[in-house]
Amino acid sequence: MAKKPTARSEFVMFDVIYEDGSQRSNRKVDASLLAGLDGDEPARTAIMDQDRAISEKSGLPPLQIKSIRRSGK
C-alpha cells in the first residue's frame, strides 16, 4: 500500500544574537510567516514565542534578542 501524502512545511533557518552576546544558530521559522511585505520581521516574533516557551520549561527568563539573520548569509 502506498503511504498517504502529508503536508510539507518549509522552514527558514535563522541565527539569533542576544543582548548578552550569546548566539543560537539554526532556529527554525515556518517559511509561510515570511511571505508578506514585512520581510524577516515576523521571524523575530516567532523566535520570541519559541524563547518564551523554552523559558517556561527551564524556569529561566528569556534573553532579549539583539539581532537575527538568515543562517548561511
Contacts in CASP RR format, 6 or more apart in sequence:
PFRMAT RR
TARGET T0000
AUTHOR 0000-0000-0000
METHOD contacts of the structure
MODEL  1
MAKKPTARSEFVMFDVIYEDGSQRSNRKVDASLLAGLDGDEPARTAIMDQ
DRAISEKSGLPPLQIKSIRRSGK
9 30 0 8 1.000
9 31 0 8 1.000
9 32 0 8 1.000
10 30 0 8 1.000
10 31 0 8 1.000
10 32 0 8 1.000
11 28 0 8 1.000
11 29 0 8 1.000
11 30 0 8 1.000
11 31 0 8 1.000
12 28 0 8 1.000
12 29 0 8 1.000
12 30 0 8 1.000
12 31 0 8 1.000
12 34 0 8 1.000
12 43 0 8 1.000
12 70 0 8 1.000
13 25 0 8 1.000
13 26 0 8 1.000
13 27 0 8 1.000
13 28 0 8 1.000
13 29 0 8 1.000
13 70 0 8 1.000
13 71 0 8 1.000
13 72 0 8 1.000
14 26 0 8 1.000
14 27 0 8 1.000
14 28 0 8 1.000
14 29 0 8 1.000
14 40 0 8 1.000
14 43 0 8 1.000
14 47 0 8 1.000
14 68 0 8 1.000
14 69 0 8 1.000
14 70 0 8 1.000
14 71 0 8 1.000
15 23 0 8 1.000
15 24 0 8 1.000
15 25 0 8 1.000
15 26 0 8 1.000
15 27 0 8 1.000
15 68 0 8 1.000
15 69 0 8 1.000
15 70 0 8 1.000
15 71 0 8 1.000
15 72 0 8 1.000
16 23 0 8 1.000
16 24 0 8 1.000
16 25 0 8 1.000
16 27 0 8 1.000
16 47 0 8 1.000
16 65 0 8 1.000
16 67 0 8 1.000
16 68 0 8 1.000
17 23 0 8 1.000
17 65 0 8 1.000
17 66 0 8 1.000
17 67 0 8 1.000
17 68 0 8 1.000
18 24 0 8 1.000
18 63 0 8 1.000
18 64 0 8 1.000
18 65 0 8 1.000
18 66 0 8 1.000
19 63 0 8 1.000
19 64 0 8 1.000
19 65 0 8 1.000
19 66 0 8 1.000
20 63 0 8 1.000
21 66 0 8 1.000
22 63 0 8 1.000
25 71 0 8 1.000
26 71 0 8 1.000
27 47 0 8 1.000
27 50 0 8 1.000
29 42 0 8 1.000
29 43 0 8 1.000
29 46 0 8 1.000
29 47 0 8 1.000
30 46 0 8 1.000
33 42 0 8 1.000
33 43 0 8 1.000
33 46 0 8 1.000
34 40 0 8 1.000
34 42 0 8 1.000
34 43 0 8 1.000
36 42 0 8 1.000
40 68 0 8 1.000
40 70 0 8 1.000
43 68 0 8 1.000
44 65 0 8 1.000
44 68 0 8 1.000
47 65 0 8 1.000
47 68 0 8 1.000
48 62 0 8 1.000
48 65 0 8 1.000
51 62 0 8 1.000
51 63 0 8 1.000
51 65 0 8 1.000
52 62 0 8 1.000
54 62 0 8 1.000
55 61 0 8 1.000
55 62 0 8 1.000
END
